[in-house]
């Protein structure tokens, strides 16, 4: 079995809004591609906030979008949850490796 990397940049004001957006996108992925090994974000079993892992020292409380992408791409496990990073007051990046 392989894996595909899926990533999204979305608008969300709160963590709850981000979770709702993740759920909406995941549900749509499963509807379009099935529930087993599709390689889409719908294969992830949830989402966790990883913002602190991609914040430059002395920065605002937001993740650097490029650092977030590379952290997620290099470290996320295809069997675990998607990782989310707050990249601005109303913007988030989330993604991860998805089983295929």
Secondary structure, DSSP 4 states (H G I P E B T S, - for coil): --EEEEEEEEE-SSHHHHHHHHHHHHHHHHHHH-SSS-SSGGGS--EEE-GGGGPPTT--SS--HHHHHHHHHHH--TTS-EEEEEEETTEEEEEEEEE-
